[in-house]
Amino acid sequence: MPDFTIVVGSRHWSSWSMRPWLVLRRTGASYDEVVLQHRTPAGKAEAVALGPTGQVPLLIDRRTQVPIKVWDSLAICEYLAECYPDAKLWPVDPVARATARSISAEMHAGFRPMRMALDMDLFALKPGVGLDEPGVAADIARIDSIFRDCRTAYGTDGPYLFGQFTIADAMFAPVISRFRTYEPALSDLAGEYVATMLGDAGFTAWEDAARREL
């Protein structure tokens, strides 16, 4: 039996599921997946039966006699970082790590105008749609600055926000999908990072699995 089970929603729309799935894949741990159509009554009922919140994602750690259940995207990522310190899911440098945690929490709790106006729709192309909704431009400008600042300050040893892939990259991965769908104007440095994430092996594996859901 695999060490973990991760319960996710439809890959086409479940931005919160995408985040910990990318991190779990980076650990190298063995896992299986339960994919729920979480926008349907049947999918919702399955989620309620599996976890305490009735929502996705949910991680089940089966390495203990009584399986451990962890819910909420960022909590799952933190749990995996503790379980697999050698995977270096947070930057090693304490200043970079503090920044990575801060922007991850900012993504987790903020950017509501953008998230509400620009739904994640993995393979859709809707250039310009929703970009003029209140608050969206400010959210996009803030994210652009995060990408620029992190790449400039911490990205010298690789193409990700902190050089090597971290939880922060996973937290912003659904934003990358949204930027491809709605095509906002971005700075050159932010655009280069978006291209990096679109070519990331985990991101493309998520897409491949989403195509198999059709």
Secondary structure as the mmCIF struct_conf table of DSSP 4:
data_model
#
loop_
_struct_conf.conf_type_id
_struct_conf.id
_struct_conf.beg_label_comp_id
_struct_conf.beg_label_asym_id
_struct_conf.beg_label_seq_id
_struct_conf.end_label_comp_id
_struct_conf.end_label_asym_id
_struct_conf.end_label_seq_id
BEND BEND1 ASP A 3 ASP A 3
STRN STRN1 PHE A 4 GLY A 9
TURN_TY1_P TURN_TY1_P1 ARG A 11 TRP A 13
HELX_RH_AL_P HELX_RH_AL_P1 SER A 15 THR A 27
TURN_TY1_P TURN_TY1_P2 GLY A 28 GLY A 28
STRN STRN2 TYR A 31 LEU A 36
TURN_TY1_P TURN_TY1_P3 HIS A 38 ARG A 39
BEND BEND2 THR A 40 THR A 40
HELX_RH_AL_P HELX_RH_AL_P2 PRO A 41 LEU A 50
BEND BEND3 GLY A 51 GLY A 54
BEND BEND4 VAL A 56 VAL A 56
STRN STRN3 LEU A 58 ASP A 61
BEND BEND5 ARG A 63 VAL A 66
STRN STRN4 ILE A 68 TRP A 71
BEND BEND6 ASP A 72 ASP A 72
HELX_RH_AL_P HELX_RH_AL_P3 SER A 73 CYS A 83
HELX_RH_3T_P HELX_RH_3T_P1 PRO A 85 ALA A 87
BEND BEND7 TRP A 90 TRP A 90
BEND BEND8 VAL A 92 ASP A 93
HELX_RH_AL_P HELX_RH_AL_P4 PRO A 94 ALA A 109
HELX_RH_AL_P HELX_RH_AL_P5 ARG A 112 ALA A 117
BEND BEND9 LEU A 118 LEU A 118
TURN_TY1_P TURN_TY1_P4 LEU A 122 PHE A 123
TURN_TY1_P TURN_TY1_P5 PRO A 127 ASP A 132
BEND BEND10 GLU A 133 GLU A 133
TURN_TY1_P TURN_TY1_P6 PRO A 134 GLY A 135
HELX_RH_AL_P HELX_RH_AL_P6 VAL A 136 TYR A 154
TURN_TY1_P TURN_TY1_P7 THR A 156 ASP A 157
BEND BEND11 GLY A 158 PRO A 159
STRN STRN5 TYR A 160 TYR A 160
TURN_TY1_P TURN_TY1_P8 LEU A 161 PHE A 162
STRN STRN6 GLY A 163 GLY A 163
BEND BEND12 GLN A 164 GLN A 164
HELX_RH_AL_P HELX_RH_AL_P7 ILE A 167 TYR A 182
HELX_RH_AL_P HELX_RH_AL_P8 ASP A 188 LEU A 198
TURN_TY1_P TURN_TY1_P9 GLY A 199 GLY A 199
HELX_RH_AL_P HELX_RH_AL_P9 ALA A 201 GLU A 213
#
